[in-house]
């Protein structure tokens, strides 16, 4: 019995490493941005229940199509399949009661995958090591249940790695600290939609004076309704250090 459990664990570790390699292969470097021709840019973030890496309780995203001036929004709360641990409750403010009547991930995740065009560039903070992996671990479970073979491995730009490249002397690379260094302050921390917005604002701040900034990169704040949307969740103070 023990050897069977050990083999299952080894199989799971191998599967996870294969996923990580497939995801990391899609990472876009700073100097590779100019060569891209995406249909849009999606910035997204997840919140997790805490017990398992595939138990997603919230997905938040914005999509900026390159063909028009729209801002498309995706925000969903999800009923967890396990429980929300105390740390997550404290960070997000979400409780079991908030999610009791929400749809499960089996319903919401396909909606999110439809929201993202296969030719989009995906952006997020630490998404290469966390969010994309969580989605694909959830897809493995759903594939096993439904007899499908779906993966989510889009081209992506990780704002953590971008910040490490452009600001190598910094000690902290968490989203809140980086935003505050550019004068932006989050009104509500650790919620998916707010962090998705914050990640895109950070991307624009990081690339503002960079020679590698591509001409096609959408400016969220100048799009119709963009500034108003951002200022619902972020404050700006010019005296940032």
Buried (B, 14 or more C-beta within 10 A) or exposed (E): EEEEEEEEEEEEEEEBEEBBEBBBEBBBEBEEBBEBEBEBBBBBBBBBBBEBBBBBBBBBBBBBBBEEEBBEBBBBBBBBBEEBEEEBBEBBEBEEEBBEEBBEBBEBBBEBBEBBBEEBBBBBBBBBBBBBBBBBBBBBBBBEEEEEEEBBBBBBBBBBBBBEBBEEEEEEBEBBEBBBBBBBEBEBEBBBBBBBBBBBBBBBBBBEEEEBBBEEBBEBBEBEEBEEBBEEBBEBEEEEE
